[in-house]
Amino acid sequence: MGLSQAAHPEAQPKDAIDGWWHFFGLLRGEAELVEDRAEAQRMLVETNDPIAQQRLIRLQEALNALRGGEADQPGEPAAAPTGHIG
């Protein structure tokens, strides 16, 4: 769904927000999203604020979509990042 579709007059607020975050991730680029995510993590630890938590989730979703070639569409849950220890 493109941003114009997500922002049509009959769209629900969630549709518009999902579309915005999708394009925000594409425009920011991976390095900037990683920096934004680190800042969002710091803010969540400091404030334990639900808004900070939502921002962190959205930034991670945008980063996952960017890294995955947009495999995750707006409105669908993004895959959790995988990491290996050791």
ABEGO torsion letter per residue (X at the ends): XBAAAAABAABBAAAAAAAAAAAAAAAAEAAAAAAAAAAAAAAAAAAGBAAAAAAAAAAAAAAAAAAAGGABBBGBBBBBBBBBBX
